[in-house]
Amino acid sequence: MKRFISLLLVLTVMASLLVACGNKEEDSSSTQPVATAEPTPTPTPEPPYDPNPLTGEAKDADYNDDVRLTAVMVNNICQARPQRGLSQAEMLFEIKVEGGITRFMAVFQDYEDIQEVGPVRSARDQFFQLIVHWEPLYIHDGESVVQSQYIQATDYYELNSKNAGNGYRDRNRTNWAGNYVDYEHTEYTDAEHIQQYIDNNSTPMEFTYNNPDSYNYFNWLDYRYDSPRQLTDGSALDITIEHSQSYRTAFSFDEASGQYVMTQYYYPNGSSWMETVDELNGETLKFTNVFVLAADIYTYPGHEAKDLQCVDYAQGGTGYYFYNGNVEKVYWEKGQGAAHEPITLYHLNEDGTHSSEEITVNLGKCYIAVIDNDETASCTYTANDPVVEEPAEGAADGTQEAADTAAESTDAAA
């Protein structure tokens, strides 16, 4: 009996020890530090991409999103130079109109910043087709028959400012030679007069772009992340563009500013080139990007009397992109000839094929020339100074001037 009691005590003590050990192990595990997961860092929000559609640059604090872009048709008759206000334009187009002469279309982000621009001239469809997808205010005085048809086809009445946006005349203006100019070369406009036009005609400022993806004219470099893209098809410090025998434009690369300085041929002055100067402020026109696009240009059938020029945008074509003293050969297209399609650029390969992706265009002001395929061979670029050619036969004796005068007369009638 005593043995049994002793054994029972031993078993009881052993059981107590086992329970105590278990509790210690349990307590020990419960006091170990518990590993916690590292908090997931909050990603830095990506800055919004909101470029100026005309330059690709970030919009500054003064950018006005509540106004339409503004396109103004500007005279380029040699005898009527210099123009006013072109240095303020973010984008400048030059295309042949009739009689071999060219015209400018200056595009501004905000009409409220226009101090003065002109001389204002009549509208042409080869310009209008390049900017209608923006639905801009389109300011001109008069228009060709074909342009009127485009206005009707695109239902553009409310934004089509025929009288130069309530423009005014400077009857005392003189040209580069100090001579008074004809009446048709004296019309100008500015922010105040454009505002009067908008108020008088209840011109709408609200707009919805036909294709929001085409709001930016080019496939701009992303200013948030990307460095300027260098062109690799060769050096191009000097560029010469020929629209016709007497209407030529040249550019020389200015390394200090990183821009191309614009000059034009002045045939009445005896074979000379002059820098293209803004009469308003004395500034020479400079552009970061220069584009030369070749297309089939011919006289509209049935409009031979006025020599109205047609640019066949539906076929696409080849051209050049110049930036930072270098060049890139491009292939361009404009949809299937649809008025609301912008220009699209691709890299042109040596074998005549082109890339399938749009090229990236560097940020900055742009000059865009559309030239006839027949003039492509006369578009040259070199690493040397441009050769100053002798005037075309008949230019110095007034033959070309007479042709210009005839062109002016038909233009004024339009």
C-alpha positions as CSV (number, residue, x, y, z in Angstrom):
1,M,0.0,0.0,0.0
2,K,2.8,2.4,0.8
3,R,4.5,1.4,-2.4
4,F,1.4,2.2,-4.4
5,I,1.1,5.7,-2.7
6,S,4.7,6.5,-3.4
7,L,4.3,5.5,-7.1
8,L,1.2,7.7,-7.3
9,L,3.1,10.7,-5.8
10,V,6.0,10.2,-8.3
11,L,3.6,10.1,-11.2
12,T,1.8,13.2,-10.0
13,V,5.1,15.1,-9.6
14,M,6.2,14.1,-13.1
15,A,2.9,15.2,-14.6
16,S,3.2,18.6,-12.9
17,L,6.8,19.0,-14.3
18,L,5.6,18.1,-17.8
19,V,2.8,20.7,-17.6
20,A,5.2,23.3,-16.3
21,C,7.7,22.7,-19.1
22,G,4.9,22.9,-21.7
23,N,3.8,26.2,-20.3
24,K,7.3,27.5,-20.4
25,E,7.7,26.6,-24.0
26,E,4.4,28.1,-24.8
27,D,5.3,31.3,-22.9
28,S,8.7,31.4,-24.6
29,S,7.2,31.2,-28.1
30,S,4.6,33.9,-27.3
31,T,7.3,36.4,-26.3
32,Q,9.2,36.0,-29.6
33,P,9.0,39.2,-31.8
34,V,6.6,38.7,-34.7
35,A,7.9,39.6,-38.1
36,T,5.8,42.4,-39.8
37,A,5.6,43.0,-43.6
38,E,7.3,46.1,-44.9
39,P,4.7,48.8,-45.9
40,T,4.3,49.1,-49.7
41,P,5.7,52.5,-50.8
42,T,3.1,54.8,-52.3
43,P,4.1,55.3,-56.0
44,T,4.9,58.9,-57.0
45,P,2.0,60.0,-59.3
46,E,3.1,60.5,-62.9
47,P,3.0,64.1,-63.9
48,P,0.2,64.7,-66.5
49,Y,1.3,65.0,-70.1
50,D,-0.3,68.3,-71.3
51,P,1.8,69.8,-74.1
52,N,1.3,72.9,-76.2
53,P,-0.1,71.4,-79.4
54,L,2.0,73.8,-81.6
55,T,5.4,73.2,-80.0
56,G,5.1,70.1,-77.9
57,E,6.5,72.0,-74.9
58,A,4.9,71.9,-71.4
59,K,2.1,74.5,-71.1
60,D,3.3,77.4,-69.0
61,A,1.3,79.2,-66.3
62,D,-0.1,81.7,-68.8
63,Y,-1.4,79.1,-71.3
64,N,-5.1,79.7,-72.0
65,D,-7.0,76.5,-72.6
66,D,-10.3,78.4,-73.0
67,V,-9.6,79.8,-76.5
68,R,-9.3,78.3,-79.9
69,L,-6.0,78.2,-81.7
70,T,-5.8,81.0,-84.3
71,A,-4.6,80.7,-87.9
72,V,-3.9,83.9,-90.0
73,M,-3.3,84.1,-93.7
74,V,-0.4,86.4,-94.3
75,N,0.9,88.0,-97.5
76,N,4.3,87.1,-98.9
77,I,4.4,89.1,-102.1
78,C,8.0,90.2,-102.4
79,Q,7.1,93.9,-102.9
80,A,5.0,93.9,-99.7
81,R,7.6,92.5,-97.3
82,P,8.4,92.7,-94.4
83,Q,5.5,91.2,-92.5
84,R,4.4,92.0,-89.0
85,G,3.8,89.5,-86.2
86,L,5.4,86.4,-87.7
87,S,8.0,86.1,-84.9
88,Q,5.1,85.6,-82.4
89,A,3.6,82.6,-84.3
90,E,4.4,79.2,-82.8
91,M,4.0,77.5,-86.3
92,L,4.5,78.9,-89.8
93,F,3.4,77.3,-93.0
94,E,4.5,78.4,-96.5
95,I,2.9,77.0,-99.7
96,K,2.7,78.2,-103.3
97,V,-0.7,79.8,-104.2
98,E,-0.7,81.1,-107.8
99,G,1.7,82.7,-110.3
100,G,4.6,81.1,-108.5
101,I,4.1,83.2,-105.4
102,T,3.9,81.8,-101.9
103,R,1.8,82.7,-98.9
104,F,2.2,82.2,-95.2
105,M,-0.2,80.8,-92.6
106,A,0.8,81.9,-89.1
107,V,-0.6,79.8,-86.2
108,F,-0.9,81.2,-82.7
109,Q,-2.0,79.5,-79.5
110,D,-3.9,82.5,-78.2
111,Y,-5.3,85.4,-80.3
112,E,-5.2,87.5,-77.1
113,D,-1.4,87.6,-77.4
114,I,-1.4,88.9,-81.0
115,Q,0.0,92.4,-81.0
116,E,-0.4,92.8,-84.7
117,V,-0.2,90.5,-87.7
118,G,-0.3,91.0,-91.4
119,P,-0.7,92.0,-94.2
120,V,-3.7,89.7,-94.1
121,R,-4.7,88.0,-97.4
122,S,-7.2,85.6,-98.7
123,A,-7.7,82.0,-97.8
124,R,-6.6,78.9,-99.7
125,D,-7.7,75.3,-99.2
126,Q,-4.1,73.9,-99.3
127,F,-3.5,75.7,-96.0
128,F,-7.0,75.2,-94.5
129,Q,-6.7,71.4,-95.0
130,L,-3.6,71.3,-92.8
131,I,-5.2,72.9,-89.7
132,V,-9.0,72.3,-89.9
133,H,-8.7,69.3,-87.5
134,W,-7.8,71.8,-84.8
135,E,-11.1,73.8,-85.4
136,P,-9.1,77.1,-85.1
137,L,-10.3,80.6,-85.7
138,Y,-9.4,81.0,-89.4
139,I,-8.6,84.6,-90.2
140,H,-8.3,85.9,-93.7
141,D,-9.7,88.5,-96.2
142,G,-11.5,86.8,-99.0
143,E,-11.1,83.2,-100.2
144,S,-10.8,81.2,-103.4
145,V,-13.8,79.4,-104.9
146,V,-12.4,76.0,-103.9
147,Q,-11.8,77.3,-100.3
148,S,-15.4,78.4,-100.2
149,Q,-16.4,74.8,-101.1
150,Y,-14.2,73.5,-98.2
151,I,-15.8,75.9,-95.8
152,Q,-19.3,74.6,-96.8
153,A,-18.2,71.0,-96.7
154,T,-16.8,71.3,-93.2
155,D,-19.6,73.5,-91.9
156,Y,-17.1,76.1,-90.8
157,Y,-19.1,79.3,-91.1
158,E,-18.9,80.4,-87.5
159,L,-15.1,80.2,-87.3
160,N,-14.3,81.5,-90.8
161,S,-13.3,85.2,-90.4
162,K,-13.5,86.6,-93.9
163,N,-12.8,90.2,-93.1
164,A,-9.4,89.6,-91.4
165,G,-11.1,89.3,-88.0
166,N,-12.4,92.9,-88.2
167,G,-9.1,94.0,-89.6
168,Y,-7.9,97.5,-90.3
169,R,-5.8,99.3,-92.9
170,D,-2.4,100.9,-92.6
171,R,-2.5,103.1,-95.7
172,N,0.9,104.7,-94.8
173,R,3.0,101.5,-94.8
174,T,6.1,101.1,-96.9
175,N,8.0,98.0,-97.9
176,W,11.6,97.0,-97.5
177,A,12.7,99.4,-100.3
178,G,10.9,102.3,-98.7
179,N,8.1,102.3,-101.3
180,Y,4.4,102.6,-100.6
181,V,2.5,99.4,-101.3
182,D,-0.8,98.8,-103.0
183,Y,-4.1,98.8,-101.1
184,E,-4.4,95.0,-100.9
185,H,-1.1,94.8,-99.0
186,T,-2.2,97.1,-96.1
187,E,-4.6,95.1,-94.0
188,Y,-3.7,94.0,-90.4
189,T,-5.4,92.7,-87.3
190,D,-4.6,92.3,-83.6
191,A,-6.1,90.9,-80.4
192,E,-8.4,93.9,-79.9
193,H,-10.0,93.7,-83.4
194,I,-10.2,89.9,-83.2
195,Q,-12.1,90.2,-79.9
196,Q,-14.5,92.7,-81.5
197,Y,-15.1,90.2,-84.3
198,I,-15.8,87.4,-81.8
199,D,-18.2,89.6,-79.8
200,N,-20.0,91.0,-82.8
201,N,-20.5,87.5,-84.3
202,S,-21.0,85.5,-81.1
203,T,-18.2,83.3,-82.3
204,P,-18.1,80.1,-80.1
205,M,-15.0,79.5,-78.0
206,E,-16.2,76.0,-76.8
207,F,-14.9,73.2,-79.0
208,T,-14.7,69.5,-79.2
209,Y,-11.9,68.2,-81.5
210,N,-13.0,65.9,-84.2
211,N,-10.2,63.5,-83.2
212,P,-8.7,64.2,-79.7
213,D,-5.7,62.1,-80.6
214,S,-4.8,64.5,-83.3
215,Y,-4.8,67.5,-81.1
216,N,-1.0,67.6,-81.1
217,Y,0.2,68.3,-84.6
218,F,3.2,65.9,-84.4
219,N,4.2,63.0,-82.3
220,W,6.1,65.3,-79.9
221,L,9.0,64.3,-77.8
222,D,7.7,63.7,-74.2
223,Y,9.0,66.8,-72.3
224,R,8.6,65.0,-69.0
225,Y,11.3,62.3,-69.6
226,D,13.0,62.4,-73.0
227,S,16.1,64.1,-74.2
228,P,16.2,65.8,-77.6
229,R,16.4,63.3,-80.4
230,Q,19.4,63.6,-82.7
231,L,18.8,63.1,-86.5
232,T,21.2,60.8,-88.2
233,D,20.8,61.1,-92.0
234,G,23.4,63.7,-92.4
235,S,24.6,67.3,-91.7
236,A,22.3,70.1,-92.7
237,L,23.7,73.5,-91.6
238,D,22.2,75.3,-94.6
239,I,18.9,74.7,-96.3
240,T,17.6,76.1,-99.6
241,I,13.9,75.6,-100.5
242,E,12.6,76.5,-104.0
243,H,8.9,77.0,-104.5
244,S,9.3,78.7,-107.9
245,Q,12.1,80.5,-109.7
246,S,11.6,83.7,-107.7
247,Y,10.1,82.4,-104.5
248,R,12.8,80.7,-102.4
249,T,13.4,80.4,-98.7
250,A,16.7,79.5,-97.0
251,F,17.8,78.7,-93.5
252,S,21.2,78.7,-91.8
253,F,21.7,76.9,-88.5
254,D,22.7,79.2,-85.7
255,E,24.6,77.1,-83.1
256,A,24.3,79.7,-80.4
257,S,20.5,79.6,-80.3
258,G,20.1,76.1,-81.7
259,Q,17.7,77.4,-84.3
260,Y,17.5,77.9,-88.0
261,V,17.6,81.6,-89.2
262,M,15.2,82.3,-92.0
263,T,16.1,84.3,-95.2
264,Q,14.2,84.9,-98.4
265,Y,15.1,85.6,-102.0
266,Y,14.5,89.2,-103.1
267,Y,14.5,89.1,-106.9
268,P,13.6,92.8,-107.5
269,N,16.7,93.7,-105.6
270,G,19.0,92.0,-108.0
271,S,19.7,88.5,-106.8
272,S,19.9,89.0,-103.1
273,W,18.9,87.1,-100.0
274,M,17.6,89.0,-97.0
275,E,16.9,87.8,-93.5
276,T,13.2,87.5,-92.8
277,V,12.6,90.2,-90.2
278,D,9.4,90.9,-88.3
279,E,8.6,94.6,-89.0
280,L,6.8,94.8,-85.7
281,N,9.8,94.1,-83.4
282,G,12.8,93.9,-85.7
283,E,13.4,90.2,-84.8
284,T,14.7,87.8,-87.4
285,L,12.5,84.7,-87.8
286,K,14.1,81.6,-86.2
287,F,12.8,78.0,-86.0
288,T,13.9,75.0,-84.0
289,N,12.3,72.5,-86.5
290,V,12.1,72.9,-90.3
291,F,10.0,70.6,-92.4
292,V,10.0,70.4,-96.2
293,L,7.2,68.1,-97.6
294,A,6.9,67.3,-101.3
295,A,3.5,66.7,-102.9
296,D,1.9,66.8,-106.3
297,I,0.9,70.4,-106.9
298,Y,-1.1,71.5,-110.0
299,T,-3.7,73.9,-111.2
300,Y,-7.3,73.0,-110.3
301,P,-9.1,71.9,-113.5
302,G,-11.5,74.7,-114.6
303,H,-9.5,77.4,-112.6
304,E,-6.7,78.0,-115.0
305,A,-7.6,81.7,-115.4
306,K,-6.6,82.3,-111.7
307,D,-4.1,79.5,-111.6
308,L,-5.6,78.2,-108.3
309,Q,-3.1,75.6,-107.0
310,C,-4.2,72.2,-105.7
311,V,-2.1,70.2,-103.4
312,D,-2.8,66.5,-103.6
313,Y,-2.5,65.5,-99.9
314,A,-4.2,62.1,-100.4
315,Q,-1.2,60.6,-102.1
316,G,1.3,61.3,-99.3
317,G,5.0,61.8,-100.3
318,T,8.5,62.2,-99.1
319,G,10.3,65.1,-97.5
320,Y,12.9,66.3,-94.9
321,Y,13.0,67.0,-91.2
322,F,15.8,69.4,-90.1
323,Y,16.8,69.9,-86.5
324,N,20.0,71.0,-84.7
325,G,22.0,71.2,-87.9
326,N,21.1,67.7,-89.1
327,V,18.5,66.1,-91.3
328,E,16.2,63.1,-91.4
329,K,14.5,61.9,-94.6
330,V,10.8,61.3,-94.0
331,Y,7.7,59.8,-95.6
332,W,4.5,61.7,-94.8
333,E,0.8,61.0,-95.2
334,K,-2.5,62.6,-94.4
335,G,-5.0,59.9,-94.0
336,Q,-7.1,59.1,-97.1
337,G,-7.3,62.8,-98.1
338,A,-9.7,63.5,-95.2
339,A,-9.7,67.2,-94.3
340,H,-9.7,66.4,-90.6
341,E,-6.6,64.2,-90.6
342,P,-3.3,65.8,-89.6
343,I,0.1,65.1,-91.2
344,T,1.8,61.9,-90.0
345,L,5.6,61.5,-90.4
346,Y,7.6,58.3,-90.7
347,H,11.4,57.7,-91.3
348,L,12.2,57.1,-94.9
349,N,14.7,54.3,-95.5
350,E,17.4,54.3,-98.2
351,D,15.5,51.6,-100.1
352,G,12.4,53.8,-100.4
353,T,10.4,51.9,-97.7
354,H,9.4,53.7,-94.5
355,S,9.1,52.8,-90.8
356,S,5.8,51.7,-89.4
357,E,6.0,54.0,-86.4
358,E,5.7,57.8,-86.3
359,I,8.9,59.6,-85.8
360,T,9.4,61.7,-82.7
361,V,9.6,65.4,-83.3
362,N,11.7,67.6,-81.0
363,L,10.1,70.4,-79.1
364,G,10.0,74.0,-80.4
365,K,8.7,76.4,-83.1
366,C,8.1,74.9,-86.5
367,Y,8.4,76.1,-90.1
368,I,6.6,73.8,-92.6
369,A,6.9,74.1,-96.3
370,V,4.9,72.1,-98.8
371,I,6.6,72.2,-102.2
372,D,5.9,70.7,-105.6
373,N,7.4,67.3,-106.4
374,D,9.0,69.0,-109.4
375,E,10.9,71.3,-107.1
376,T,12.3,68.5,-104.9
377,A,15.6,68.5,-106.8
378,S,16.1,72.2,-106.0
379,C,15.7,71.6,-102.3
380,T,19.3,71.3,-101.1
381,Y,21.0,71.1,-97.8
382,T,24.7,71.3,-97.1
383,A,27.3,71.9,-94.4
384,N,28.4,75.1,-96.2
385,D,27.0,78.5,-96.9
386,P,24.1,78.5,-99.4
387,V,25.0,79.4,-102.9
388,V,23.4,82.7,-103.9
389,E,22.1,82.1,-107.4
390,E,21.7,84.6,-110.2
391,P,18.1,85.9,-110.7
392,A,16.0,83.9,-113.1
393,E,15.9,85.3,-116.6
394,G,13.4,88.2,-116.8
395,A,13.2,88.6,-113.0
396,A,15.4,91.7,-112.9
397,D,13.7,93.4,-115.7
398,G,10.3,93.2,-114.2
399,T,8.9,90.1,-115.9
400,Q,8.3,88.2,-112.7
401,E,7.1,91.4,-111.0
402,A,4.5,91.7,-113.8
403,A,3.5,88.1,-113.2
404,D,3.1,88.8,-109.4
405,T,1.0,91.9,-110.2
406,A,-1.3,89.7,-112.3
407,A,-1.5,87.2,-109.5
408,E,-2.3,89.9,-107.0
409,S,-5.2,91.1,-109.1
410,T,-6.8,87.7,-109.4
411,D,-6.2,87.2,-105.7
412,A,-7.9,90.5,-104.8
413,A,-10.9,89.4,-106.8
414,A,-11.1,86.3,-104.8
